[in-house]
Amino acid sequence: MPRPTRDDFLLDPDLVFLNHGSFGAVPAVVQQAYEGLQREMERNPVAWLQRRAPELLAEARARLGSFVGAAADDVVFFPNPTTAVNMVANNLHLQPGDEVLTTDHEYGAMYRTWRKRCAEAGASYVRVPIPVPVSTAADFVERVWSAVTPRTKVLFLDHLTSATALVFPVAELCRRARAAGIVSIVDGAHVPGHVPLDLAQLECDVYTGALHKWACAPKGCSFLYAHPTAQAWLEPLVVSWGWESDHPSESQFVDYHEWQGTRDLSPFLAVSAALDFCNTHDWAGVQAEGHRLALLTRSRINALTHRPRVDQSRLDRVDRPARVDPPSRSCRRGGVEGAALPRASHRGAVARVERAELRPGQLRRTQHRGRLRRAGGCAR
Ligand SMILES: Cc1ncc(COP(=O)(O)O)c(C=O)c1O
């Protein structure tokens, strides 16, 4: 099977493009399909948007659902994970004293979303520090879980972190959260097309992922998955025709969130073209090669900067992400590997949990079971 080459993309020939994580590059054939959809719409905008688009969206959701391991009606397209998480955060009826638990690896836009939401509700935003490298998946799980209190209402976790490129072992934490009645929300923005995803195996309440990073889809192609029990409390961020619909479909979740007023639906519908491109271009081989090159680059940087050498056995275990959660006990890295540092003690981590106690109109950061830390803002 052919691997993609530079000629498959529309990139400036003088550019060495490495950052699909911020905004992915789109292959020419996917761009063509995307523009083709726009042209199809413009041939008869009313007929297309009113009659053709709903059918195409249902097909696209089915394709997306089979790619991520979810039923077609349990996923809806969103333009990006930021919008999706804002919708979810606005639906949580947080009370003063409630806690939203996360780590200090979350993405800056999410950090701000949760801080604002917590401030409005008088809730606390609790960030567990995760020093890198993380020693084992079990250690990571205990580190995060030890910060759960009776006030914890929400667990917000990155699946593949942005700045640190870590694959967090989210499955066990989601399982524990469900058993404890805590809402689990996973930010998998970087996961689709980067590491395999099977939502059927992940007991999270809500998951968001972007297709416009590593899965070659046009900008504005992302999704939100919600477990059927979570769908019941997810009111639309943008209220439109699907709320108290005159013609309800079988899924209130889809009715509420899919139609958000007139907008370009083509990025969502181009998901099939993007996934076809990955399927016909040895994407598993591309992922393996990308990982190999990242490791090679790291060792060259280590050699140049005289940073400590990385333990080779650790690299063997993280050779290539193959499942949602690591088969080994180690927390694997996504795209980039860091140098091995001493393992931090679990007790130490708990002592350093940062807690922001938020009241409407004010922000006060205090320390949870430990010494005061400087208010640091976003980790990015
Ligand atoms: C971990 C993570 N979450 C969320 C996002 C937000 O993505 P978007 O800007 O498409 O909403 C990003 C963007 O890079 C990210 O890295």
The ligand as a Gaussian input file, in Angstrom:
#p B3LYP/6-31G(d) Opt

LIG

0 1
 C       -5.496000      18.620000      23.859000
 C       -6.272000      19.593000      23.027000
 N       -7.556000      19.790000      23.309000
 C       -8.306000      20.632000      22.606000
 C       -7.783000      21.334000      21.549000
 C       -8.666000      22.306000      20.861000
 O       -8.790000      22.091000      19.518000
 P       -9.640000      23.123000      18.676000
 O       -8.839000      24.384000      18.603000
 O       -9.782000      22.462000      17.359000
 O      -10.922000      23.331000      19.401000
 C       -6.448000      21.174000      21.195000
 C       -5.854000      21.918000      20.084000
 O       -4.732000      21.775000      19.692000
 C       -5.660000      20.294000      21.975000
 O       -4.366000      20.114000      21.717000

